[in-house]
Amino acid sequence: METRILDDEESAARAAAALIAAEARAIVSDRGRFVLAVSGGRTPWIMMRALTEESVPWESVHVVQVDERVAPAGHPDRNLTHIQETLLAARPIPPQQIHAMPVEAADLEAAAKQYATVMEQIAGSPVEIDLAHLGLGPDGHTASLVPGDPVTQVDDADVALTGVYQGRRRMTLTYRALNRARRILWLVTGAEKAPMLARLYKGDTSIPAGRVRRDHAILVADRLAAEPIQL
């Protein structure tokens, strides 16, 4: 796993944004379309704001969600709310190219299948995301693949639902979808992530994050999170 350690959260987020922008330019030049899967979290919103300042061929970029909480439209718990606030507020991307997980649907199981179909339409069948951005929870989860949840055993779908986690059910990409991504970008900041980052770095498959493929992965972390792995 390629690793870049930055001094602080802001520097890590900006480094991640620069990496995404460079990947987008290269992929669009090569194939004409770039599909970016985005996770939630405080540092990713710094990253997304920084991304709007980068040179990105937004007219050829499609944004999909790695995961989303089941909550009403516009709710602060929703990752989509923050994606819209960063990308649409700066107006770099056509709104129809942000593909929201349909977590407001009455039938969530059908909605998960619908989202998998949407992803096939923009990222091929089988789905191949160009770059999947992932975070790391203090409990070792990534996306909404959380310890002990049956969703971590789903191997026949690209999109699935979780049980209740931290007060809400979630819709998430599965390992099947994530492990087909052409590039994985881990963005991990904060001292509370350090123990799990050490396990991820060592390839510990007993934590959910450790089951994401390591080839074609890059880790961008700040010094607080990366303290156990710094040489």
Secondary structure, 3 states (H helix, E strand, C coil): CEEEEECCHHHHHHHHHHHHHHHHHHHHHHHCCEEEEECCCHHHHHHHHHHCCCCCCHHHEEEEECEEECCCCCCCCCHHHHHHHHHHHHCCCCHHHEECCCCCCCCHHHHHHHHHHHHHHHHCCCCCCCEEEECCCCCCCECCECCCCHHHHCCCCCEEECCCECCECEEEECHHHHCCCCCEEEEECCHHHHHHHHHHHCCCCCCHHHHCCCCCEEEEEEHHHHHHHCC
